Amino acid sequence: MSDWKLIPNPEWKDQSPRPLGPATCHDGSPFITVECTCGEHMHMHETQTAAVPDNLGVASRCHGCGEILQFQPGFFTGSFAEFRRQGWTI
């Protein structure tokens, strides 16, 4: 199992929170970018995690090293809610 960290999306560096258009990949929903300890960057879309109950964690395989990344229960729901509180909206 590998560790990960939440990182700022480099394409949005130094930008202030504001209303956004749809993402240009997958289904257009907002996403969170994470970095595995191997250095691989991945993103998780809100629609990919929305159906997971807040009392369950999420596991995802790293696209770089193949290790399992584990996210605590409620991590995605809480993170997307925090981004909206900061002013990042669609």
N, C-alpha and C positions, 0 to 999 in steps of 0.2 A: 504494500500500500504506500502511495506517495503522498506527500503533503502539497499544499497549494497556497496561493495568496491572491487576494483580490487586487487587481491593478487598474489604474486609469487607462482607458482606451487611448492609445497614442494619437489617434486621429482627432481627438477632442481636447488635446492638451491646451491648457490655459484658456479654455472657453467657459463662459458663465452659464449656469443653468437657465434653460429657456424651453419653450415649446419646440418639439422636434417633429420632423416628418417621419414617415415609416422607415425602418431600417432597410437597407438595400439588399439584404440577404434573407434567406429562408422565407418566413411568412410576414416579414415586416414588423414583427413585434420587438419591443425593447429587449436588450440583452445585457448580461453582465460578463465582463472579461476576467478570466482567471489565468494565473500562470502556475504551472506545475514546477516542482523543484528541478526538473530536467531542463526548464527554460521554455517549454512549449506553451504558447498562448492559445486559449480556447475561449469560446463564448457560449453562454447558455441563454437561450431565449425564454422570455416570460411564458410564452405559450407551451414550451416544453416542460415547464415545472409547475404550471398553474393547477394541474389536476392532482398533484401530490398533497395529501393532507398535511397540515402544519405540524402534526405530531409524528411525522415520519421523516427520516433523512433521505438524502438523494446520493446515489453513487454513480460515478461516470468514469469511463476509461480514458486515460490520457491518450491523445492522438500521437504524441511523440514517443514516450517510453512504454506505453501500454499498461502502466500501473493504475490502480483504482484510486480515484479521488473521492473522498467522502465529505458531504456537506451536512451540517447539523439540521435537525428538524426546524422548520420555519425560516431557514436562512434566506431562501429565495423570496418568499412572500415579504419578509421584513426588509430585505435589500431593495426590492422594487418599490415598496411603500416609502422607504427613506429617500430614494431618488426623487420620487414625486413631491415629497415634502420640501426637498431642496429646490424644486422648480423645474426639474427635468420632466416634461410631460409630452404627450403625443396629441 
